[in-house]
Amino acid sequence: MSAGGGCNRAASPKSARSRAIATGVIEGACRHLIGDRLDITGARWGLAGAESILKLRALIANTDFPAYWRFHIDQEHYRVHHARHQDEHHLAA
């Protein structure tokens, strides 16, 4: 705080530099995830398609795709087989 009671934001050049560096990293990540894929000449994207591809690109970039894919396959298997066969198995006690 400065003598007048206000916050002196210029007092910490280190924090200003770290914000600038972080901003550059974020901009680079956005360009990588969004721009490189969605700015292809002639491509047309609807909101749902663009959102889906960006989610997949983020999973791949974060190395979370294998875990996501296992979850996806398990959910698909449950959805397809559980609903289809839930009434076929009557076990006698």
Backbone bond lengths (Angstrom), bond angles and torsions (degrees), N, CA, C in turn:
res aa  C-N    CA-C-N  psi(-1)  N-CA   C-N-CA  omega(-1)  CA-C   N-CA-C  phi
1 M - - - 1.454 - - 1.516 107.95 -
2 S 1.294 117.05 144.04 1.457 120.97 178.34 1.518 109.86 -86.77
3 A 1.347 115.44 172.64 1.458 119.97 -177.41 1.514 111.72 -61.28
4 G 1.308 118.41 -28.25 1.458 121.53 -178.99 1.520 113.23 -82.94
5 G 1.351 118.50 1.62 1.457 121.17 178.03 1.510 113.74 94.58
6 G 1.343 118.15 -10.44 1.457 120.96 179.64 1.515 110.82 -87.36
7 C 1.286 117.04 167.07 1.455 122.31 -179.75 1.520 108.89 -85.02
8 N 1.326 117.17 131.45 1.449 121.83 -179.90 1.523 108.71 -98.22
9 R 1.319 117.15 93.74 1.460 121.78 -174.94 1.520 112.74 -74.82
10 A 1.313 118.61 -23.40 1.449 121.46 -178.34 1.525 112.09 -79.51
11 A 1.309 118.80 -4.46 1.458 122.18 -175.47 1.516 112.61 -72.79
12 S 1.313 119.50 -15.57 1.462 121.46 -175.24 1.525 111.16 -123.82
13 P 1.344 117.15 84.50 1.468 118.67 -179.96 1.528 112.56 -65.54
14 K 1.324 117.29 -26.34 1.459 120.22 178.98 1.527 110.78 -62.51
15 S 1.333 117.21 -43.75 1.461 119.20 179.88 1.520 110.68 -67.52
16 A 1.310 117.85 -33.49 1.465 120.50 177.18 1.524 109.91 -65.50
17 R 1.324 117.65 -41.48 1.469 120.79 178.08 1.522 110.44 -64.99
18 S 1.330 118.76 -41.51 1.459 120.46 -178.44 1.520 111.14 -66.22
19 R 1.321 117.24 -35.24 1.465 119.48 176.01 1.517 110.16 -65.91
20 A 1.314 117.51 -40.87 1.465 120.45 -179.98 1.524 110.46 -64.80
21 I 1.318 117.35 -41.14 1.456 120.58 178.99 1.521 110.16 -66.04
22 A 1.321 117.13 -44.53 1.462 120.73 179.66 1.521 110.71 -62.36
23 T 1.325 116.84 -38.50 1.457 120.40 179.21 1.522 110.18 -62.77
24 G 1.326 116.72 -41.28 1.459 120.23 178.37 1.516 112.42 -63.98
25 V 1.317 116.37 -39.68 1.468 120.91 178.33 1.524 109.92 -64.56
26 I 1.317 116.44 -43.94 1.469 120.49 179.84 1.521 110.40 -64.58
27 E 1.326 116.69 -43.46 1.468 119.46 178.72 1.525 110.97 -62.38
28 G 1.329 116.91 -39.91 1.458 120.06 178.19 1.513 111.96 -64.66
29 A 1.324 116.48 -41.05 1.468 120.36 178.47 1.524 110.71 -65.14
30 C 1.320 116.75 -41.32 1.472 120.06 178.18 1.519 110.73 -63.14
31 R 1.329 116.54 -43.49 1.459 119.93 178.94 1.526 109.77 -61.97
32 H 1.331 116.17 -42.20 1.467 120.26 -178.99 1.527 111.41 -65.68
33 L 1.330 116.90 -48.92 1.472 120.15 -175.14 1.519 112.74 -76.76
34 I 1.309 116.71 -38.61 1.461 120.05 -172.50 1.517 112.19 -100.43
35 G 1.325 115.59 -60.02 1.456 119.88 -172.12 1.505 114.15 -62.16
36 D 1.324 117.80 -45.27 1.462 120.15 -176.55 1.523 112.03 -61.80
37 R 1.299 118.46 -28.24 1.461 120.82 -177.72 1.526 112.55 -97.60
38 L 1.307 117.18 -43.57 1.463 119.69 -172.56 1.522 113.64 -86.77
39 D 1.330 117.67 -15.90 1.468 120.05 -178.90 1.516 112.78 -94.46
40 I 1.309 117.96 23.65 1.461 121.13 178.03 1.534 108.26 -68.69
41 T 1.322 115.85 133.02 1.458 120.95 -178.66 1.522 110.82 -58.07
42 G 1.314 115.71 127.84 1.456 121.74 177.05 1.518 114.92 85.90
43 A 1.331 117.87 -7.12 1.464 119.85 -179.05 1.520 110.05 -78.55
44 R 1.300 115.29 142.25 1.469 121.24 175.63 1.510 107.71 -122.27
45 W 1.314 115.92 130.87 1.461 120.75 -176.50 1.516 109.82 -123.66
46 G 1.315 115.54 131.85 1.451 120.39 167.57 1.520 107.43 -86.45
47 L 1.300 116.54 165.20 1.462 120.55 -178.04 1.524 111.86 -60.48
48 A 1.323 117.82 -45.02 1.469 120.80 -178.11 1.529 111.33 -64.94
49 G 1.323 118.00 -43.77 1.462 120.98 179.96 1.517 112.28 -66.30
50 A 1.333 116.49 -42.43 1.462 120.49 179.05 1.523 110.62 -64.04
51 E 1.317 117.28 -43.38 1.460 120.59 179.67 1.528 111.04 -63.38
52 S 1.315 117.54 -41.06 1.465 121.44 179.58 1.520 111.67 -63.10
53 I 1.318 117.34 -46.43 1.460 120.10 -177.70 1.522 110.58 -68.97
54 L 1.319 118.19 -34.82 1.462 120.46 178.09 1.526 111.41 -68.46
55 K 1.316 117.51 -37.11 1.467 119.98 176.09 1.522 110.91 -63.57
56 L 1.327 116.82 -43.22 1.460 119.91 178.34 1.524 111.40 -64.72
57 R 1.340 117.55 -41.82 1.468 120.33 178.68 1.524 111.12 -64.05
58 A 1.328 117.65 -36.55 1.465 120.74 177.83 1.530 110.23 -67.19
59 L 1.325 117.83 -40.81 1.469 120.97 177.33 1.530 110.99 -61.45
60 I 1.313 116.45 -41.44 1.460 120.49 179.80 1.524 110.18 -68.25
61 A 1.319 117.60 -44.79 1.463 121.40 -179.11 1.525 111.55 -63.15
62 N 1.314 117.55 -32.98 1.475 121.67 -179.73 1.520 112.85 -89.33
63 T 1.308 117.56 3.96 1.472 125.05 -176.95 1.527 112.79 59.03
64 D 1.309 117.81 26.94 1.456 122.87 178.10 1.530 112.47 -97.11
65 F 1.332 117.42 -0.70 1.458 119.90 -174.33 1.532 113.25 -62.05
66 P 1.343 121.08 -44.69 1.481 119.12 -179.67 1.533 112.92 -57.81
67 A 1.324 117.51 -42.28 1.471 120.31 178.74 1.525 110.52 -66.73
68 Y 1.337 116.53 -41.44 1.462 119.81 177.32 1.524 109.97 -61.61
69 W 1.327 118.47 -43.71 1.456 120.93 -175.37 1.529 111.16 -65.47
70 R 1.344 117.15 -39.44 1.473 120.00 175.50 1.528 109.99 -60.19
71 F 1.329 117.08 -45.23 1.462 121.55 178.01 1.526 110.56 -60.67
72 H 1.333 116.90 -44.29 1.463 122.25 -179.12 1.540 110.70 -60.77
73 I 1.323 116.95 -46.23 1.469 121.17 -179.44 1.532 110.42 -64.21
74 D 1.330 116.95 -42.28 1.471 120.26 177.99 1.527 111.39 -61.76
75 Q 1.322 116.78 -43.18 1.462 120.52 179.75 1.521 111.42 -66.28
76 E 1.321 116.81 -40.39 1.462 120.84 178.89 1.526 110.70 -65.37
77 H 1.319 116.77 -42.14 1.472 120.80 178.21 1.523 110.17 -61.18
78 Y 1.310 117.47 -45.74 1.460 121.49 179.03 1.533 110.62 -61.69
79 R 1.340 115.86 -45.46 1.464 120.27 -177.88 1.528 111.21 -61.94
80 V 1.307 116.81 -43.74 1.466 120.56 -176.21 1.521 111.75 -74.60
81 H 1.326 117.52 -46.94 1.454 119.96 -171.01 1.521 114.51 -89.93
82 H 1.301 117.78 -35.04 1.454 119.39 -178.90 1.525 111.03 -66.92
83 A 1.311 117.35 -45.50 1.465 120.75 -178.70 1.533 110.93 -66.36
84 R 1.320 117.00 -35.41 1.453 120.88 -176.49 1.527 112.08 -74.82
85 H 1.317 118.25 -34.57 1.456 121.59 -172.30 1.526 114.86 -113.41
86 Q 1.278 118.58 10.50 1.465 119.92 -174.07 1.528 112.92 -66.35
87 D 1.329 119.19 -29.16 1.464 120.88 -177.42 1.527 113.17 -98.06
88 E 1.330 118.76 -1.88 1.455 121.81 -175.65 1.524 113.47 -83.69
89 H 1.319 117.49 -21.90 1.462 120.01 -173.55 1.526 110.21 -104.06
90 H 1.329 114.63 107.56 1.461 120.12 176.17 1.529 107.28 -115.45
91 L 1.277 115.86 108.45 1.464 120.06 -178.19 1.537 109.12 -91.46
92 A 1.302 115.25 131.59 1.456 119.40 176.84 1.517 109.42 -88.29
93 A 1.292 116.24 138.59 1.466 119.65 -179.15 1.492 110.80 -97.77
